[in-house]
Structure formats: structure tokens, C-alpha cells
Amino acid sequence: MRHVKALIPSIVTGVMGNSVIYLIPLLVGGMVSDRGFSEQQAGFMASAELGGYALATLLTALLLDRVPWQRMAFAGLVAMIAANVATTFAHDGQTFALVRIASGLGSGILAALASVAIGQTDQPDRNYGFLIAASLLYGTAALWGLPVLLARYGLNSAYWLLVALAVAVIFVVPSMPAGRAARNERSAAVGVSGRWLLSAAVLLSILLFWADQNDVYAYIERIGNASGISEEFIGFSLGVANLTGFAGASLVAALGTRFGRLLPMLFATVINLVCLVILAQAVRPWTYLVALGAMAVSWNVVNPFQLGILAGVDPTGRALALAATVTGAGLAVGPAIGAIAVGIGGYVAVLWAAGALAVFSLVLMLPELRVVRAS
């Protein structure tokens, strides 16, 4: 997997696996308006699917050295296809939840395998940048196109689209790696217990990183509203932020570790902190837009390097398979931290909490940066 073309199967598989993260917020509304579920029920459906996703990443980590990766990817796609077809016929809450869990299981397998496969490449930081950039393009297309599809053809149209995409991805599965590559020489000097301690620190860093993001993201509309910014401009700003996030991931894909890992991660974290300070004030619309855009760039610069470092300290790939689980945990924890903070000191406290999470996330990476040198 030394050439970019060899990455395409893993990137396509990863985007398909992570589609659950991008689509669920858009599908929850359809569950309410089209299926007649209450907002609470729709929330439980979303949690059920993400629960299946998390469980599958754990199972994949255990099976990496026992089952060929191509076979696991095929099983994940079949599960997604069958579950999404079944969803179009499921109308009662219990059946709907069960088939969404099955779909989440398929998604989690694909996401974990893609993460591990890209971690075995020569330039994992750069290649994770490609994966994240492709995922953001997919998310942007969903953000713009799916509401139109749902309004015109109903909720089932989204699930049939997922079936069609999963069927298409089946054709790239034979080109995926069959199994784990040879042991990574960059971490050969680190003992087994040392590797797992380092891996645990990186995984915790990733959890804090995503908690930082979702702590802010859960309240970003309210923060703009408190400054008197219109709902239309807030929505426009969020769309722009999605595109600038793509630019951040693309920057890592283009440059890789040319400037090392610490310098770009430190620079991105500083930008994040500056944006948080700006948002803590009463902001004008265009200041709000620029702060969101710059923050999205910083987030999508840090994450590929985190995954690249994890690939270096854990040549087994098991920790990389768990990265998707940790990401989901961080996404879940972030709004809870924000909820506690807003009760203590309002939106300013939410932003201070996010800043603390960003700093702690970076500090946890420092020991690993000494072990995993820029390649």
C-alpha cells in the first residue's frame, strides 16, 4: 500500500463505515416526520445504531489476526445492505431499532478495518488526511443533498441510497489488504506493556479531542444566537466550516510529516484556543464565520496526526480499531461536559472547558511524539 491508488479501497471502505456519523443527525428528523416516532424514540434509534457501531469496532480489534480482512469487510457490507433493506419494511419501534443495530455493526467493522489498514501504510498521517478529507466531502454532499431527497421521496429513499452505495463498495473489497502487515520497525524498541501504555494515552487524547469538538459543536448555534446572529447565517457558517475542515485534512494529506508532528499539532491547538477566546466575546456575524472556519481547520489538522502516531506506537493495529470506539465516546461525552459547564458559567464556561480539553489532549501526545519520529 505504498502508492496512493492502493489506498482507494481503504478510503472508500472507511467513508462508507463512517457514514453513520454524518447521516444520523439528518435521518432523525425523517424518523419523526416519516415514521411517526417521537423525538425521544428517534434519539434512541440513533443511539442503537451507534451502539452497534461501537460494539463492532471492539469485535474487529479482537478478530484482526484471526479472520481475513477482506472477509470481514464483505460481512460488514452484507450486514449494512440487509439491515438497510429491512429498515424500509420496519415500522414498529422494536424492529426498527434491531435493524439499525445490525446496520451499525456493519458500519463499525468497515470503519475499524479502514483505520487499521491505513495505519499500516508508509505515511499514515498523510493518508488519514485523505480519509478525513473524503469523509468531509461525503458529509457535505449529505448535508446538501439528503434533505432534498427526504422531502421528495421520504425516509426510505435514504436507506435505499445506502444500499446502492454499499453494493458499489463491495467491488473494492478484493483490493483491500488481506491481513496485518509486518511489524512496524519504528516501535520495535518499545516493549509490549510500553506500547499499550502509549496506545492508551493516545486513545485518551483522541477521546478528549472529540469531546472538545462536540462540547463546542453542541452549543455553537446557541453561542451565535446569544450574539444576535440569525439562524440563516449560523447555518451558512456551519456549512462553510465543513468545507474549511476539508481544507485542513487536505493540508495534512498534501504535506504529511514534512514539518514533523509536534509543530503542526501545536499550531493547530493554538488556533483552536484563539477561536474559543474570540467566541467567548459578543461576536459579529463575519467574526463568527471566520472563527468557526479556522476552528474546523485546526480540528482536521490534529486528528490525522493523532491517528498516525497511534499507528506508530501500536503495530498490532488493535488500538487503531478501537480509535472509532473512542471517537464515538468522545462525541457522546462532549455535550455532557458542555451541559455541566453551561450550568456553571454559561457559554463562556463551555468554551473554557473546550480549551482545557484541547490542551490536555495535546499534552497526552507528548510522550508518544518522542517515540514516533516523523518519517
C-alpha positions, 0 to 999 in steps of 0.5 A: 500500500505504498502508492496512493491508488492502493489506498482507494479501497481503504478510503472508500471502505472507511467513508462508507463505515463512517457514514453513520456519523454524518447521516444520523443527525439528518435521518432523525428528523425523517424518523419523526416526520416519516415514521411517526416516532417521537423525538425521544424514540428517534434519539434512541434509534440513533443511539442503537445504531451507534451502539452497534457501531461501537460494539463492532469496532471492539469485535474487529480489534479482537478478530484482526489476526484471526479472520481475513480482512477482506472477509470481514469487510464483505460481512460488514457490507452484507450486514449494512445492505440487509439491515438497510433493506429491512429498515424500509419494511420496519415500522414498529419501534422494536424492529426498527431499532434491531435493524439499525443495530445490525446496520451499525455493526456493519458500519463499525467493522468497515470503519475499524478495518479502514483505520487499521489498514491505513495505519499500516501504510508508509505515511499514515498521517498523510493518508488519514488526511485523505480519509478525513478529507473524503469523509468531509466531502461525503458529509457535505454532499449529505448535508446538501443533498439528503434533505432534498431527497427526504422531502421528495421521496421520504425516509426510505429513499435514504436507506435505499441510497445506502444500499446502492452505495454499499453494493458499489463498495463491495467491488473494492473489497478484493483490493483491500489488504488481506491481513496485518502487515509486518511489524512496524520497525519504528516501535520495535524498541518499545516493549509490549506493556510500553506500547499499550501504555502509549496506545492508551494515552493516545486513545485518551487524547483522541477521546478528549479531542472529540469531546472538545469538538462536540462540547463546542459543536453542541452549543455553537448555534446557541453561542451565535444566537446569544450574539444576535446572529440569525439562524440563516447565517449560523447555518451558512457558517456551519456549512462553510466550516465543513468545507474549511475542515476539508481544507485542513485534512487536505493540508495534512494529506498534501504535506504529511510529516514534512514539518514533523508532528509536534509543530503542526499539532501545536499550531493547530491547538493554538488556533483552536484556543484563539477561536474559543477566546474570540467566541467567548466575546459578543461576536459579529456575524463575519467574526463568527464565520471566520472563527468557526472556519479556522476552528474546523481547520485546526480540528482536521489538522490534529486528528490525522496526526493523532491517528498516525502516531497511534499507528506508530506506537501500536503495530498490532493495529488493535488500538487503531480499531478501537480509535472509532470506539473512542471517537464515538465516546468522545462525541457522546461525552462532549455535550455532557461536559458542555451541559455541566459547564453551561450550568456553571458559567454559561457559554463562556464556561463551555468554551473554557472547558473546550480549551482545557480539553484541547490542551490536555489532549495535546499534552497526552501526545507528548510522550508518544511524539518522542517515540514516533519520529516523523518519517 
